[in-house]
Amino acid sequence: MNEPLHIELHEHIQLITLNRPEKKNAFSSEMITQWVDALETAQRDDRVHVIVVTGNGDAFCSGGDMQDLQKGRETRLDAKNMLWEDIHRVAFTMNRIDKPVIAAINGAAVGAGLDMALMADFRTMALEAKVSEGYVKVGLIPGDGGAYFLPRIVGQAKALELLWTGRAVDATEALEIGLVNHTFPRESLLEETLVIAKQIADGPQVAIRMMKRAARQSEKLDLETSLDLISSHMSIITATEDHKEGVQAFLDKRKPAFVNR
């Protein structure tokens, strides 16, 4: 039996592949546990600079495998804990990671499957793919962060339209509204995404991780507090070997050779 999650290390890029193609990569409790473990391991592993998440087959993720997730859960409290103690662990873990995370949407991403992609720092998408929040069509609300992430990415008005209608969004529209950063043919999606990931992985890693933390923190801060925090970050980053190398490379008119530490 294949593992529900496949993990590979491509130089400094950890590729996480959702691996239940027979279920359109609907996530099970086992997949969630492995997903959280993979993310936490990547955060601690100095070899990993960037994380890329994609799906096996013609879907990214069709949401939760409710038949699996509801096993042994009978009460309303059980229903809450299925989300809070199980599925939501991916969102909480993603929120703690300061390494770049890219979602490569290779196919359909529906409901919680789209929510999972929205947790990434940015997204690439296959031209053939479509995504949808879809919850409204079965009388539900976004269960895995859609109401949190989507407005922050596409704006409140567009997010509410997509949530209220549940309509499918193709790659062209997804690019236009800023839901994804790049679109590629499905056959080259992963290759092109890895090219982008490598560019980030080859950069100064302390600075890149601090950029992510500063950007995330600034969403919750006023300008004065944000700039005060940045001044502290800057005092640390200017002492790194990567900063010294970057300045010297600029003066020498050459490409910097960052030590990536």
N, C-alpha and C positions, 0 to 999 in steps of 0.2 A: 504493500500500500504506500503510495506517495505521501510525503509530508505535506501538510497544508500550506507550508511556507518554504520557499527555496531561497537560500542565502549564498551569495557569491561575493568575493572581494576582487575587484578589478583595479589593480594598483592601489590607489587611495580612495576608491569609490566602492561603497558597499551597496550591492544591488539586492533589494528585497523583492521577491516575486510572489504574489498571491497565487497559490497553486491548487485551486479546486476548480479547474476548467469545466468539469462536468456539472458544477453547480453555479456556473458563471462567476466563480470566485466569491460566492457568498461566504461570509466569515462565520466560522464556528467558534465555540469557546476555546478549543485547542489552538486554532489559528490566532485568536486574540492573545493568548498566553505567549505563543511563540513570537508574535509580532512585538509585544512589549519587551520580551527578553532580547530580541534582535536589536531594538532601538537602544536599550540600556547598555548592551554590550558595545554597540557602535560608539556611543558617547564616551565610554571608558577607553576604547581602543585607539591608541595614538596613530595606528596605521590608517584609520578611517578619517578622511577629511570631509567627504560628502556622502549623503545617503540618497539613493534613488529607489522609489517604490513603483512597481508596475504590476500588471496582471498577466497570467498565462492564458493563451487562447484569444478569443474574440471579445472578452469583457475585461474591464478593469476590476469592478466589484459591483455585484447586484444587490448589495446590502447584507443584512443578517440572515443566516439560515435559522429561521425561527423554530423549526422542528428540533434542531439541535440545542439552541439557546434556551428553550423553555423546558427542557427536561428537568423534572424534579421541582419545578416552580409552579405553585398552585395559588398563592395569595397575591393580593395587590402589592404587598411589601416585596414579595418575590419578584414581581414584574419591575418594580423600581430598582431593586438590587441587581437585576439582570443588566440594566444599563449602568448604574452607578458603580457597582463593584466588578463588572466584567467588561462590557463594551467600552465604557468611558476611559478605561485605563490607557488606551492608545492616545486619546486626546490629552490626558494629563501628562503622559510621558513625552509626547511631541512638544508640549508646552515647556518642558524642562530642558529639552535638548538645545544646545547653542550651536551645533553643527548644522550646515545647510541641508535641507531636505527638499527634494524635487519629486513630484508625482508625475509619472509618464502615463497619461490616460490612453491606453491602447485600444479601448473599446468602451462599451456601455458602462456608465457609472451612475447608479440610481439610488435615491434615498440616502441611507447611511453610507452607501458606497461612494457617492459624491461627497458626502461630509468628510469621509476619510481623505479624499484627495484635497479638499479645502484646507485640511490641517497642515499641509505642506507649505513651505515658504513660497514656492511658485510651482506652476504646472506647465507641462507640454501636453499636446493632444494630437492623436491621430486624426487625419482629415476625415476618415470614415466613421469616427466615434460620435456618439451623442450622449449628453448628460442630462439628468433631470432630478429635481428634488422630490417629485412624485408623491410625497406623503399625503397630500390633500386628496389624492384619488382614492385612498383607502381610509379617509377620515382620520388621519393622524397628524401630529405636529412633528417638526424635525427632531429626531431623537438623539442625534449624535453630533450636535454642534452646528447644524446648518443655519439656525437662527442667530448664531454668534459669529461664525466665520463669513457667511455669504455677504451680509451688509458691509463688512469691513473690506471686502474685496471689490464688490461691484456697486456699492452704495445702497442706501436704505430703500429708495424707490424701486430700483431694478430688482433688488433682492425680494421685496414683498411681491412684486409681480410674478417672479419665478416660483416663489413659495405658494402663492394663492392659486396659480393656474396649474402648477405641476407640469408645465409643458416641456418638451424636449428641446435642448439647445444644441445646435450642430457646431462643428469646429469653427466655422466662419464667424458666427455670432459670438461664440465664446471668446474668440480673439478680439472682436470689436468691443466687447463690454469689459475686457480686462480680466475675465475669469481665468484665461490661460495666457502665457507669455509667448508661446510659439506653437505652430501647427506643422506637422510633417505627415507624409504618407505613412500608413501603418507599417509597411515593410522597413522603413528607415527611422521610425520614431525612436527606438531605443538607441540606435547608433548615434543619431543626432543629439539625443538627450545626454548621452555619455560624453560627447564632445564638449557640451556646455558644462557638464559636471567636472570634467577634467580641467577646464580653464579655471574654475573656482578652486579645485583641489590643488592646483599648482601655485595658487596665490599665498600670501602671508597669512597663515592660519590663525594666529592670535588676533590679528586685526579683523579678519573675516568673522570670527566668532564674536568679537566685541561689537562689530557692526550690527550683527543680528540681535544681540542682547540690548543694545542701545535703541534700535528701531522698535523692538517689542516693548521695552520699558517706556519709551516716549509716548506710546499710545495712552498711557495711564497718568502721565505727568503734565504739569504746566511747563511753559517754556523755561522759566528761570530754574526750576528743579532739574529739568532735562539737561540744560547746558551746564549746570553745576556738576551733574553726574558725568557728562562728557569730559569736563576738565580733569576729573579724576582718572577716567579711562585714558585720556591723552597722556597724562604724566607717566602712566605705565607703558603705553605702547611705544613712546619715543625712546624707551630704554631697551627695546628688543633688537636683536641682531637683524631681523628682517627689515626694520625701519632703516637701520644704518646701511644695509645692503641696497635698499631701494633708493636712498639718497645718492649713494656712490654710483649706482648704475645710471641714474638720471644725469649725473655730472659727466660720467664716462660715455654717455649716449649709447648705452647697451641694454639688453634685456636683463632684468634682475634675476639673480639666482637665489631665491628665498630658501631658507633652511627648513621651512614648514614645521616649526616646532611649537 
